[in-house]
Amino acid sequence: AEVSISIKNKVIRQLRVRSSNFQHTGVPLDMQVKYNTVSLSVTIRANEKDADLITEENLRVVADFTTGTLGANMNNVPVTIYVTGFDGAGPIGTYTISADVVVADTNTDNEG
């Protein structure tokens, strides 16, 4: 058997991108999330060409509320950072946010 290995020599850069594009998983429908963290500064690694193009619009910060007790003043909620549109780019490190998970405001008046 013959094995062929190809190595592409690309310059990798690190950059800091601030994001406020918060989303979440693991929250029941009758509850809502109020984020106490306004924005998160994330370190991204990407090849040199992509690093100049990545902006806040390419980042999604997804909080995972599936573990722990939901409530007010939730600190150190783990988040996953997604970099969309750039296959070779990704976050460096781990990140957390602070949020309140409270009963959803169902006081909506749709009567005219």
Buried (B, 14 or more C-beta within 10 A) or exposed (E): EEEEEEEEEEEEBEBEBEBEBBEBEBBEEEBBBEBBBEBBEBEBBBBEEBBEEBEEEBBBBBBBBEEEEBEEEBEEBBBBBBBEEBEEBEBEEEBBBBBBBEEEEEEEEEEE
